[in-house]
């Protein structure tokens, strides 16, 4: 079945569906809140329906290549090499065979631990420790008992009904073996894993994907056998045992990891709980944009895409009122006002936000906002004189000299009582002279300051700078 995608994030799988609006939402759009009813559709406010968590999980046939890499990570690879080398040291005596059997038990216990870990949604290779090996050590023995019971049942059918009937039951039991193993891993019960009613019900709930799983496992077993046939006779007996042990365990671990992933992918159909969904892991690993980390902003974006601009305007206003530090919300608000064509509101909101940033001493952020606003309103200036001076200093520091001069232009007209006008204009004069090669304009500003503010704190520096400019003119 093709994966259903989110309407607003086409690369993400859908998790919720609105029958009224026919909209699919991903978990980034509509994160569920434990213990609360919902979520509800942003557009029509109706309760959403679950699409199924398995839709949010990459199908195993799409990520098949990654299963081959699992045993090659440091933890499983170290164990496989160690057990293969150890296995090659034992002879064919009774003691040697017992030790080889012990190695097989240790490996099978780790394989079941990998299956169980994968089934819970944890896809990183499982570390090796005493607890992983010792806990529920009876599982490999139950697996052996299960294999023996299936073989005994086929022998009994052969003796009772003959070869034709046995061929059919052998095919059925081989086909059902992955289900036997997965049920044993889930239920920890030999009787459940051997019960035909439980096994065929298990396969039915997985559906057609179970056929594909069986084909994958047969191909893996064939690959293992093919490699062994190629190696046989080309190396010493000891090396052959080492290589065959490693190859068999490598492909077996892939199979168990794959079966665990089947339990993970179809956990809802099987009534199996998981620790974390795949899109949650992706979000934590890669991180999401700030807009996508805030459910309220996601709702705002959805309203915008659906053309509900009035509701979006109300929503963004509410978000900013409740969280004035939300930079993403503030910038989205400015985009909305521009989209609505309300440049008066755009100007007003921009001034409020810059005022807030300067008050919080976030001058770099305020300068970024200012640069964005200037693109849309070239003559825009912050509403307070101290803000304009603070931003002029920041702009100069960051090499934006023209912008720094522009922001303090006509400051004495706009704010005649501002006490720091000499400081602001001296800064502008220095920029004009030192950075923009506009000595004439710089000299005019200094002469204005000398005449208008003869008793200011900067008067000696103004005179000194003016003298330098006059001397340059006389050269």
RAURGI-V644583 format. One record per pair of residues at least 24 apart in sequence whose ideal C-beta (glycine too) atoms are under 8 Angstrom apart, sorted by the first residue. I is the first residue (numbers start at 1). GAP is how many residues later the second one is. D is the distance in whole Angstrom. If there is no record, write none. Layout:
I&GAP&D  I&GAP&D
This chain:
3&52&6  3&56&7  4&47&6  4&51&5  8&293&7  8&294&6  8&297&6  12&267&7  13&42&5  13&43&4  13&44&8  13&266&7  14&37&5  14&41&6  14&42&8  15&35&7  15&36&6  15&38&7  15&40&7  15&41&5  15&264&8  16&32&4  16&33&7  16&34&6  16&35&6  17&31&6  17&32&5  17&33&8  17&34&5  18&25&7  18&26&7  18&28&6  18&30&6  18&31&8  19&27&8  19&30&6  20&24&5  20&26&5  21&25&8  24&27&7  26&30&8  26&253&7  27&29&7  27&250&7  27&252&5  27&253&7  28&251&8  28&255&7  28&260&7  28&264&5  28&270&7  29&269&5  29&273&7  30&265&8  30&268&8  31&264&6  42&257&5  42&260&4  42&261&6  42&264&8  43&259&7  43&260&7  43&263&5  43&265&7  52&216&6  53&214&7  53&215&5  53&221&8  53&224&6  54&211&6  54&212&6  54&213&7  54&214&6  54&215&7  56&221&5  56&222&6  56&223&5  57&207&7  57&208&5  57&220&7  57&221&5  58&220&6  59&150&8  59&206&7  60&149&8  60&153&7  60&156&8  60&198&7  60&201&5  60&202&6  60&205&6  61&148&8  61&151&6  61&155&8  63&198&8  64&152&7  67&187&5  67&190&6  67&191&5  67&194&7  68&186&6  70&44&8  70&55&6  70&183&7  70&184&7  70&187&5  71&178&8  71&179&5  71&182&4  71&183&6  71&186&8  73&51&8  73&52&4  74&51&7  75&50&5  75&51&6  75&52&5  75&53&5  76&34&8  76&38&7  76&49&5  76&50&7  76&52&8  76&177&6  78&50&7  79&28&8  79&31&6  79&49&5  80&27&8  80&166&6  80&169&5  80&170&6  80&173&7  81&165&7  83&24&6  83&162&7  83&166&7  84&158&5  84&159&8  84&161&4  84&162&4  84&165&7  85&157&6  87&154&6  87&155&7  87&158&4  88&150&5  88&151&7  88&153&5  88&154&4  88&157&7  103&142&8  104&36&8  105&32&8  105&35&5  105&36&8  106&27&6  107&142&5  107&145&8  108&31&7  108&32&4  108&35&6  109&24&5  109&27&8  109&28&6  109&30&6  109&31&5  110&143&8  111&141&6  111&142&6  111&145&4  112&24&8  112&27&5  112&28&7  112&31&8  112&73&6  112&144&7  114&139&6  114&142&5  114&143&5  114&146&6  115&66&8  115&67&8  115&70&5  115&141&4  115&142&7  115&144&6  115&145&4  115&148&8  116&69&6  116&144&7  117&143&7  118&139&5  118&142&3  118&143&5  118&145&7  118&146&6  119&66&7  119&67&7  119&141&4  119&142&8  119&144&4  119&145&5  119&148&7  119&153&7  119&155&7  120&144&7  120&153&8  120&154&5  120&155&5  121&143&5  121&153&4  121&154&5  121&155&5  121&156&7  121&157&7  121&160&8  122&153&6  122&154&7  123&138&8  123&155&8  123&158&7  136&52&7  139&45&7  139&46&8  139&49&7  142&42&6  142&46&8  142&48&5  142&51&7  143&38&7  143&41&7  145&45&6  146&34&6  146&38&6  146&44&6  146&47&5  146&48&6  149&41&8  149&45&6  150&27&8  150&30&7  150&44&8  175&39&6  176&24&7  176&27&7  178&32&8  178&35&6  178&36&6  178&39&6  178&81&6  178&84&8  179&24&5  179&31&7  181&75&8  181&78&6  182&77&5  182&80&7  182&81&6  185&74&8  185&75&8  185&78&7  186&77&7  186&84&7  186&86&6  202&68&7  205&61&7  205&64&4  205&65&6  206&56&7  206&60&5  206&63&7  206&64&7  207&62&8  209&53&7  209&56&8  209&57&7  210&52&8  213&45&7  213&46&7  213&49&6  216&42&6  217&38&6  217&41&7  220&31&5  220&34&6  220&35&6  220&38&8  221&30&7  221&34&8  223&28&6  224&24&6  224&26&8  224&27&4  289&39&8  290&37&7  290&38&4  291&37&5  291&41&7  294&25&8  294&32&7  294&34&7  294&35&7  296&33&8  297&29&8  297&31&6  297&32&6  297&35&7  300&29&8  300&32&6  301&31&8  304&32&7  304&35&8  309&27&7  309&30&7  309&31&6  312&24&6  313&27&7  324&32&6  325&35&8  327&38&7  330&39&8  331&38&8  331&41&8  334&38&7  334&39&7  338&38&6  343&33&7  343&34&7  346&27&8  346&30&7  346&31&7  347&26&8  347&30&6  347&33&7  350&27&8  350&30&7  351&31&6  351&32&4  354&28&5  354&33&6  354&37&8  355&27&7  355&28&6  355&29&6  355&32&6  358&24&7  358&28&8  358&29&5  358&32&6  358&33&7  363&27&6  363&28&7  363&30&8  363&31&4  364&30&7  364&34&8  366&25&6  366&28&7  367&24&6  367&27&5  367&28&6  367&31&7  367&33&7  370&25&8  370&33&8  370&37&8  371&29&8  371&32&7  374&29&7  381&26&6  381&33&8  382&25&7  385&26&6  385&29&7  385&30&4  385&33&4  385&35&7  385&36&8  385&39&8  386&32&8  386&34&7  388&36&7  389&31&6  389&34&7  389&35&5  389&38&8  392&32&6  392&35&6  392&36&7  393&34&7  396&31&7  396&35&6  396&39&8  401&30&5  401&34&4  401&35&6  402&34&7  404&24&7  404&27&6  405&26&5  405&27&6  405&31&7  412&40&7  421&32&7  422&27&5  422&31&5  422&34&4  422&35&7  422&36&5  422&37&8  422&40&7  423&34&8  423&35&6  425&24&6  426&32&5  426&35&7  426&36&6  426&39&7  429&36&7  430&35&7  433&32&8  433&36&7  439&30&6  439&33&7  439&34&8  442&27&7  443&26&5  443&27&8  443&30&8
